[in-house]
Structure formats: structure tokens, C-alpha cells
């Protein structure tokens, strides 16, 4: 179905995708912006509920309000990182990215979409958020393939974002995504290069048949 080269490109994009913090003012063509959103809209969703909506923000006035909400939460979070300059720097750069990037997209999740009995969500209610996360990942991969930088801002009070963007109370503002171009596209995740955490050994995360069994029993 796909050539060897096409398969290699898919895996390269997955491994190349990065969460970006600094952006240029260079405009992103609307055609590319909507290609990213279309990629998100083609994500898998449990029960085909498609719980996502996308709010496109380009107004500096609105972006400043979003940055204010993130800055307020950054100050609240900073108490946990009083002795860690890396964390303070990381959180500050995220807020600057919100103001710098030509676009911010707020991705939301509607937990009522599809009604009371959505296949799969009846058993596991969180599948609506999981489905929205798949849409965000699709968007990030598409952005990487298009040479567009994307940063995920994940610290804010949801009530603030609802107020700023006039989002109904039952809708969940899952993510603020900064979208633009960058001069600095890192070769590895920034938190990895900053020694925030090391990538875990995959073999230690795989079990067979039951939790914690590290090898496949081939005797049965």
C-alpha cells in the first residue's frame, strides 16, 4: 500500500516532531493552516464521536489575554520549581511563544457530542479526551511535515480560557497550540537535551500476557 520510502518518511516525521517555544513573525499561509486542521479532523475517535472544535486566534489582543492566563498560572506553578532555573525558563518561553506565533489554535473537547450513548465512551468516559489528543498529535505531525513549528501550552486555568474565548461551560479547552515558523528546530526534545528527563528504555516498558512479565513465554 505504501512504498518503503513513504514508510520511512512517516517514521522520520514521528521522530522529528518537536514541541517548539520560539517563533518568527513570518505569516503561515492559510492553506497550510487549514491543512493542519484537516489532518486533526481525520484523527481516530472512539465511537466516531469527533469531539473536537478548533478556535483560530490571530488577534494580538486575544493572544495577549491568553498569554496573561498562562503567565498567571506560571506564577502559581513557580512555587514548585523555586530551585530549578530550567523550569522557570521553560515556562516563560512558552508564554512568549503564545505572543510571538502568528496563530494560536485552541483545541476543545465536547463531552456531549454524539449524545448519551457513544460507543466506547459508555465504558470509558475519558475516550473523548483521548480522541482529542489524537487530533492534536495529527496536527503536530502534519505541521512537522510542512516545516511549520508548533508549541503546546498546557498550563492555564480552563475557566480563564473559557472566559477569554467565550467557550460554553461544558466544553473543555484541552490545548492552546502556537503555530508559526522558527529558526530553531531542535534535533531532540528540548527537555531531553536539558537533562530534565532521559528517554526510558523501551524494553522496560513492554510486558507479555500480564503486567511486569518481561519476556514472552514460548513454551506454551
Secondary structure, 3 states (H helix, E strand, C coil): CCCHHHHHHHHHHHHHCCCCCCCCCCCCCHHHHHHHHHHHHCCCCHHHCCCEEEEEECCHHHHHHHHHHHHHHHHHHHHHHCCCHHHHHHHHHHHHHHHHCCEEEEEEEECCCCCCCCCCCCCCCCHHHHHHHHHHHHHHHHHHHCCCEEEEECCCCHHHHHHHHCCCCCEEEEEEEEEECCCCCCCCCHHHHCCCCCCCCHHHHCCCCCCCCCCCCCCC
